[in-house]
Amino acid sequence: MLVDIKVPVLPESVTEGTLGAWHKKVGDTVTRDENIVDLETDKVVLEIVATASGVLSSIEFEEGATVTNDQVLGQIDDSASTSQASNNTLEQKSPDDAKIGPAARKLIKQHDLKVDDIEGTGQKGAITKQDVENFIKTSVPTETVPAPVEGQTSQSTTVATQTVELAEGRNDRRVPMSRLRARIAERLKEAQNTAALLTTFNEVNLQPMMDVRSKYKDDFEKVHGTKLGMMSFFTKASVEALKKFPAVNSSIDGEDIVYHDYFDIGIAVSSERGLVVPILRDVDQMSYADIEKEIRNMAERARSGKLGIDELTGGTFSITNGGVFGSMLSTPILNPPQSAILGMHSIQQRPVVIEGEIVIRPMMYLALTYDHRIIDGREAVQFLVTIKNVLEEPARMLLQV
């Protein structure tokens, strides 16, 4: 029986995706729940898995095709035995194919190269991706390097990388935006075009918070099995401020203001594909340990492309930490339809006046970008002051003052 391989049902906010690399070819054995092909959406890369074991009998869309909900991408013949599948696979593989890794084979196809021209340096003479890249650098003209995609439908899109030599040693490379990068650009421009963006700043003395971390970090890790970082303090402080100023935890829907009585905080994470913002749900009900564990878990899965769409959807407020990259001060752009975002920055030892004396303290600039259409300046300033006060006196969260 033939079993369809379909595009999974996507959320309303995701209308289509771009088909990534097929991990199997027609005739290969597949196992139930094995990843067969990747689907890149504007939020995440999804793994489309086999719903049955058997032989991949057809591929309807090639890499680069634009596909939508429930479209059939290919079929699996689940009546074929494993031995039959193995024989089919062996019959289709030439001796050259057996010596070429998947990444190398893709590059060879993209640049229309001849396998016999490339010297393999891998095990038993296998051709590696690096072998192909080295061959391209030394042997392929740089005027125009095409990377055609042989789509089977009119929906397939070109993903070519084009290199044009302007003068000796001066090249331009033209690479299409990934779907995620294009969506980031669209949303950031949407925020600038529709919201009345304004940023207010403050600075916070992190010595009290760092003293608490230093005193309890070992016991915290022993009890909870995770390190005590800064993000749990900032996340909890943000929730305390959001409780006092509900407008910051609201959004505009048409001519209405929607006030959220829950606290779903987006934590910006940098990945190879771009910035993603996984959501921590109901943060007011989470402990410091819960927050630290979940942030680390989400960050790891974001960088490995394992986050689900539902984990990137929603959110009532966001936090971004440019300080990890060395940023001293910036004005973050909010993530629509949210009305505000908190920007953290690098910690600098600076002279400050405390109780009439000049002392050195670990200081951080904080930035709150907000939608002035629904948040007044007074609320924004007091919101940031609340975060500052909570971080400078951690006991405030325990006493809720």
Buried (B, 14 or more C-beta within 10 A) or exposed (E): EEBBBBBEEBEEEBEBBBBBEBBBBBBBBBEEEEEBBBBBBBBBBBBBBBBBBBBBBBBBBBBBBBBEBEBEBBBBBBEBEEEBBBBBBEEEBEEBEEBBBEBBBBBBBBBEBEBEEBEBEBEEEBBBBEBBBBBBEEEEEEEEBEBEBEBEEEBBBEBBEBBEEEEEEEEEEEEBEBBBBEBBEEBBEEBEEEBEBBBBBBBBBBBBBBEBBEEEEEEBBEEBEBBBBBBBBBBBBBBBBBBEBEBBBBBBEEEEBBEBEEBBBBBBBBBEBBBBBBBBBEBBEBEBBBBBBBBBBBBEBBBEBBBEBEBBBBBBBBBBBBBEEEBEBBBBBBBBBBBBBBBBBBBEEBEBEEEEEEEEBBBBBBBBBBBEEBBEEEBBBBBBBBBBBBBBEBEBBEEEE
